Amino acid sequence: MRKSWSLITLCCIVTAGCTSSTGAMENVEEGENIVIDVSLPLGAESHHGVGVLKFGEELERLSEGRISVRPYYDNALGAEREVFEGMGIGIIDAGMVSTGPMGGFLNEVMLFDLPYIFQDYGHAHQFLDSAYGEEMSLAIEEQTNVKVLAWMENGFRYQTNSVTAVETPEDLVGTNHRTQESQVQIDTWETLGANATPMAWNEVYSALQQGVIDSQENPIPTIYDMNFSEIQPYLNMTQHVYSPAPLLMSGQLFEAFSEEDQELILEAAEIALHVQREESREQTEAFVEALEEDGMEVTYPDMELFTEAAAPVIEEWKEVIGEDLVEAARDFEVE
């Protein structure tokens, strides 16, 4: 028999007399075939999709076909915050979720909303693969009941808009900018002079198209996947934030597996992590050129001016996030 745990658990919650959302997840019986539903913000050909498909491929191989993955693309199971909350209470199996919406549940995660903390991919990857990333994973699991399987990524974020090419922070003054649901991000863009508006991801394209907002910011693969070149003529390579998109699983579901199967899940995630990160970098390089060919004007702003202008945000938030953590990330020694 093949089971979909999200559906089983959801039925358990809404059925009269059921007292626990984990009733269907007490254990996974040896020998039965399991399908893990995975929510993704983007499509199958995105860097998210490549990572999750590799995870499923490796998990099926390692488990000799007993455990497989069923991806749900383009937020089909809900917006990222809803998906994260759903994993915490056991009604969604797994998903890739940006860290922006997670900051409301755990202060430490807001580290990844701070501007100009990470210099490049090597800096971000080595930090996340160190004891700091492991400690953050444990904190997420303990406080939210969501298991971090691997620190996959969105990538560095860049600004697009329909108003002007951006060379300096002054070019942002008065623009209406969409942020994720993160107070740190709101403060960052307001410090840079924009009018910041938090907005769910599934509302962004139409808001840009209708002129409700002027700009948004995302990694290059996301900008390409969403066809923002159709409605945003300017791409500004601000590289202001490194954004992880960890592969996550409901803590209840993860604990329902045997220790042996838990090891297989983590092994498959580790293999997929490196494939996903490499795909992210390759797509970033290829899609900047593609977006330019699609008609976007690509601008490389003065990074020193932006770093200096955004510095007050770090000072304001480092005590909330953890001063030691912020300094450890910013000063992390890259090999």
N, C-alpha and C positions, 0 to 999 in steps of 0.2 A: 504494500500500500504506500502511496506517495502522499505526504501531508504538506499543507501550506500553513505554517504556524501562525501567521498574522490572522488568517481567517478563523482558525480554531480558537485563538485567544479572544478575538473580538466577539465571537459567538458566546464564549464563556462569560464575558462581562455582561452582555445584554440578556442572558437567560435567567429567568427567575430562579432564585435559590442558590445561584452560584456565589460563593463567598470570596473567591480569590481569582485574580486575573492570571495567576500562575498555575491554576489547576490542570490545564492541558500541557504544561511544560515541566512537570515535576522531573521527568527524565525522558530521554530519547531511547526507545527500546533498541537493543542491539539487532542489527540486521535489517531494520526498516529503512526505506528510502525517504529522504527529507529534501524538500525544496525550500530554500531560503529566499524570501522576497527582498529585493534590494531597491531602494528608492534613489534616483539620481536626479540632480537639477537639470542636466543637459541630455543631449541625444547620444545615440549609440556610437557615432563616429567621433565624439568629443574625447578629450583626454580623460574625462571621468569614465566614459563608456569603455574605453580601451582598458583602463585599470580594473574595472569591475568584471569585464568579460575574462580578463586574464585570471583574476581571482577565482571565478567560477570554473574556468578550465583546469586550473591547478587543483582546486578542491575536489573536483570530480575525479581527477587522476589519482590523487593521494588517497581518496576514500574508496577507490575502485568502484565508482559509480553510485555509491550510497547517498552522497550529499551533493546537491547541485544548487545552482543559483538562478533565480528568475529576475532579471532587471526590469524596473519600471522607470521609463525615461520621462524627462521634461516635467518633473514634479507631479507625475500622475497620482501619487499617493498623498500629495499635499505639499504646501510650502515648507521650506527647510525648518523653520521653528516648530511647525506642527509635527514634522517627521521626527525631530529630535525628542519632543515631548512624548510622541507615540512610542518610541523605543524605550523611553524611561518607564512607561507604565505597561509595556509588553504588548501593545496592539500593532506595532510595526516591527518586523524582524531586524532589518538592517538598512543602512543608507550611507551615502556620502553627504555631509552637511558642512557648509562653510562655518568657520569659527565665529563670524560676526553674530549670528543669532544665538550662539551658545554662551556669549558673554553675560547674558542676563541670568544664567544659572551658576556661573563660576567666574569670579573676578579675575583669576589668573589667565583665563583664556583671552581676556581683553588685551593681553600683550600683543596679539596679532592684529589689533586695530590701531596700535600706536604707529605714527608715521616715522619712517626712516630709521627703524631699529635694525633691520637686516640689510646688508650691503649688496648681497648677491645670492644666487641659489646655493652655492657651497656653504656660505655662512648659515643660511636657514636650515639646510638639510642636516648639517653636522650638529647644530644645536638641537634639532628635534630628535636626532638619533642618539643623543647623549642621555645622561641620567636626568637632565632637565625635562626632556620629552617624556621619559618613562614616569617621572614623578607627576607630571601633568596628566598623563593617562590615568594613573591611579587615582588622582584627585577627582577626575571626571567620573570615573566608575563609582567611587565611594559616595559622591554627592548627588549623582543623577541616575545611577543604575544603568548607565550606558557604557559599554565596553569599547575601548579604542583598539581596533585590530591593526591599523597601520596609519601613519601620518602621510596620507596622500595629499595632493595639493590642488588648489586653483592656480597658484602662481603669483607673481608680482602683478599689482593692479595699476591700471593706466586710465586716464580720464578721456572721455569722448564728449563732444558737445555740438550743438547746432548754432553756436554764436560766433566763436572766434578761435583762431590758433592761440595757444597759451605758451608764452615765453617766460613770464614772471607771475608771481602771485597776484599782482595788481590786475592781471587779465581776468581773474576769477570774480572780481568784485561785482556783486549784484546778480550773478547768475543763479538760477534755481537748480540746485543739485540734489540728486537722489542719493541717499545713503542706505546701508543696511540698518536693521533695527539695533543700533549700537550708539550709546551716548558718546563714546569716545570718537566715533566717526563723525557724528554731528558736530562735536566741538572742533574737530580737526578742520572740517570744511568751513565752518563759521570763522575760525581763526584765520583761514586763508582768504576770507572775504566773501564766500558764497553764502547763499541762503539754503541751508541744509534741510532736506525733507526725508525722513525715514519712510520707506515704502517696501512692501512685500515684492519679491522678485517677479512673481507672475503678473504684476501690474505695470512693470517698468516700460516694456516696449510700447504699449498703448499710450502711456503717459508722455513718453518722449514724442511719439507720433502726433499726439494731439496738442503738444506745446505746453502741457501742464508743468513739465520740468524741462530744463535746457540740457542737462548733462547727467552722466552717470560714470561710474568707474568700475572696471573689471579686468581680469587677466585677458590677454590677447585671444586665447582659444575661445573664451566665452564671448568676447566681442564678435568674433568671427561666426561662431555657432549661432548667435542670435541675429545675425544679419543687420547689425547696427549701422553698417555702412550705408544702408538704404535710407536712413533717416538722420544720421549724424555725420556731417562732412569733415569734422576735425578729430583727429586722434593725437593725443598729447602724451608723450612718453615720460610721465611723471614718476613712475616706479616708486610710489609713495608708501606702499604697504605690501608685505609678503603675506599671502592668504593661504593657509592650509585648508584642505577639505578632507578631514580624516574619514577613513572607512570605519563605520561604527556598527555595533550590534547590540540589540536589547540584552541587558545583563541577565534577564530571566532566561532568555533563549540560550545564551552562551553557557550558563550554568546547567542547563538541562542536558547538555552533551556530556559524554564521558570525558575523562581527562585525556584519553588518547585522541578522541575526536577534537577536543579543544586545541590540542597541539597541531593537528592537521589544519584546522582553520587558521591558526596563527602562522603556520608555515606557508600556506597558500597566500595569505595576505602579505607576508614578507616578500615573497617572490614577485607578487603583483605590484608591490610598492615601487620597486626599482623600474619596472616596465612603465608604470604610470608616470613617474617623474620624468623619465627620459622622453616619453611621448609629449608631456607638457612642454618641455624645452624645445623639442623639434617643431611642435605646432606653433609655439610662440615665434620662432624664427621664420617659419614659412608663412605664417598668416599676416605678419606685419607687411610683408611684400605684397601678399594677396589683397589686403585691405587697401593698400596704396593703389594697386591696379584697379580696384573697384571705385576709386575716385576720392578716397579719404586723403586729406592733407596731413602728413605726419610731421609732428614738431617735437624737437628734443629741447625741453626747457632747461633753464639754469638750475641744476639740482641743488647747488649751494644755497641759492636764495630760498628755495622751497624748504630745505632742511632747517635753515635758520628761522624762517617764518613759522614753521610748525613746532619748533622746540618748546614753546610754552605748554603745549598739550601734554607732552611727556612729563614735564614738571608737575602739572596739575593732577595727573592720574597715577603717577608711579607709586604713591603711598597706598592707593586703593588696590592696585594690581599686585603690589609687592615690590618695594624698592630694590631688594636684592635680586629678584627675578629679572626686573627690567635692566639693571646694570649688568647682570650675568649674560643676558641676551645681547645687549649692545656691545659688550666688550669680549664676547666669546672668542677664544683663540682658535682660528681656523687652521687646520693642518694642510 
